[in-house]
Amino acid sequence: MVDLVRMTYGHSGADSKTNSLGQRPMQARVYEARAAQFLLLKAPPAAGKSRALMFLALDKLENQGVKKVVVAVPETSIGSSFRSTDLTAYGFWADWDVEPQWNLCLSGEDGMAKSQKVKAFEAFMDSDARVIVCTHATFRFAFDAIEKARGVEAFDDFLIAVDEFHHVAAADDNRLGEILRKLLAREKAHMMAMTGSYFRGDSVPVLRPEDEARFKSITYSYYEQLEGYEHLKSLGISYSFYRGRYVSAIPDVLDTDRKTIIHIPHRGSAEAFGEKHDEVGLIMGAIGEHVGRDPDTGFDLVKRASDGKVLKIADLVDDGDGRDGIKAALQAEAKGPDGKRDDAADRAKVDIIIALGMAKEGFDWPWCEHALTIGYRNSLTEIVQIIGRATRDAPGKPHAQFTNLVAEPGVETTVVADAVNDMLKAISGAMLMEQVLAPNFKFYRREDGDIRAPVETMKDGTVHIGIKGLMEPPTARARAIVENDMNELVAKACQAMDRRVVADDVAPEVATQMVLTDIIETTYENLSDDETESVRQDLAARMNLIGMAKRASQEGGFAEEGEEYDAEPSENLSLMNMVKRFVNVRELDIDLIDSVNPFKEGFDVASRAFDTPLLKTIQDAMISQRIQMSEKEALTLWPRIKRFRAQEGREPNPHSSDPLEKRLAEAHAYIKTKKAERQRAAQSGT
């Protein structure tokens, strides 16, 4: 396996420390903003969003005139995160109390008919109870019925809290989105939206811009979370190939000493085969001998072939009657005589979880060290959620790993080009996670004689970095894009990873200038050239900074200009220290940033896992997809052609063995042909 991304963090332990009210840093940040009527919380999985809501909701109930709280979650398994919680024991002034009958996710909502769910919600409306927990679907059904009977004003002075908010969309056919827009328009309800995903991953935004502008946004980054952990020190993102059926590769990628969640392929995908239950059985067979089932938990018992150890495996793929018992056993925390979690017993409870469409968002298993996902995932949001299953901090867990096991593009593949493109998508997912895991960077134009530190971390966690020659946003609109939309643009850039940006004949400027410009121009209408260029430069800097710092570290440390590199590589530097050392040593300018192709860097790391025949197959597929020279690419390459002539004393050779030189020659020929055409047209007067 090859780690496409490996991040090391400072592990300060700050995230696990609480203030006098028992609030972790992110929760305290939310509580400080509790007076906002509409609040949007963007925080990673396992950051403590559910408890942040509890603190905020209790204040709104007690001090802000809110009468009732509705908590809506995407599936019943997440409802346990919002069950009654003792907060006074940790310093808060009230406890979070949800009567069992009003936590519909714990009282069998899955088995209730639609009419029963609506009746239960209507009963809550007429009761003295203050909090109800239900699924998104139940909230939709109940809202429709209650609005019809009582009007939308029935929800005045309610707090509507929507967990996993990325399920909402601004599209007209998204019912939950329509409901929330009605409540926003009336301005009588309070609202809290929570999401662990920083982008939706498709073309439909979560909120319309005019609606999102009404929310106060609180962002707590992956970087802040992982940097503040006490135990988890590093995170790796890797992928591995298999030939034939994926089960044959399970022994190679699954370390059964590590607590693991295995997500089997979507039904109907190229990786799936036979019945889903057959796949689970074959995975267990690859681990060892099935010796029975635990009568109390429903976990399968599999004797490991290597040493006879019996592993406990939770099968969440089987959707029969036993699954509710397995889910309950997973959610039940092992506690000691003092009533607190018994770490050793809780960790030993289960070894492996096998899932299909479950155990993703909101699923809490702090001991998970490895998320093994089989098959490509087109949804970047889904990738982020899956990785989040392994990023909880827990004692005895110094490293977390995400592995994507994918089919090898080879001669047995029906369409090699499609397989190569799917492989590039997998790499793009890792690239995107590298960006998601990074600090929140803010770039500024650094002038000669600037006395500011070239890199500085602010109190809110934002890292300010100076770049020479950077074009700062010239208008309010461009500044708003840079401040609010860069995560979306990074996601779109990663999704654009294809032959245009990773082939050997692609110049870095094609990726950092032409492709990124295309993405920005497609996303926003009527931007001026200066607005587009300022956004493009910020985007290129974000996508390249971590990779440039990492490469300098891996080449042997850092040195001032003219000095020798350190003898030993500095791979174990924490992410922020690595960036600081790189920026302090190497003066950044926009030309340096544009000279590095972030897509090609990611592809080159991945290619270390390719054997020679596979690499040739991939290269041949890319050659077959060769893109015809365009005027835009030729003009992008013109400065590089001029540099080539100045340095080499000749024109680029169209017969060169260097693919990039051949591409430069094609661009040069294209420019000369177009110039000749224009001259002829001018002479003929046409």
Buried (B, 14 or more C-beta within 10 A) or exposed (E): BBBBBBBBBBBEEBBEEBEEBBBBBBBBBBBEEBEBBBBBBBBBBBBBBBBBBBBBBBBBBEEBEBEBBBBBBBBBBBBBBBBBBEBEEBEBEEEBBBBEBBBBBBBEBEEBEEEBBBBBBBEBBEEEBBBBBBBBBBBBBBBEBBBEEEEBEEBEBBBBBBBBBBBBBBEEEBBBBBBBBBBBEEEEBBBBBBBBBBBBBBEBBBBEEEBBEBBEBBBBBBBBBBBBBBBBBBBBBBBBBBEEBBBEBBEEBBBBEBBBBBBBBBEEBBBBBEEBEEBBBBBBBBBBEBEEBBEEBBBBBBBBBEEEEBBBBBBBBBBEEEBBBBBEBBBEEEEEEEEEBBBEEBBEBBBBBBBBEBBBBBBBBBBBBBBBBBBBBBBBBBBBBBBBBBBBBBEEBEBBBBBBBBBBBBEEBEEBBEBBBBBBBBBBBBBBBBBBBBBBBBBEBBEEEEEEEBBBBEEEBBBBBBBBBBBBBEEEBBBEBBEEBBBBBBBBBBBBBBBBBBBBBBBBBBBBBBBBBBBBBEBBEEBEEEBBBBBBBBBBBBBBBBBBBBEBBEEBBBBEEEEEBEEEBBEEBBBBBBBBBBBEBBEBBBEBBBBBBBBBBBBEBBBEBBEEEBEEBBBEBBEEBEBEBEEEBBBBBBEBBEEBBEEEEEBBEEEEEEBBBBBBBBBBBBBEEEEEEEEEEEEEEE
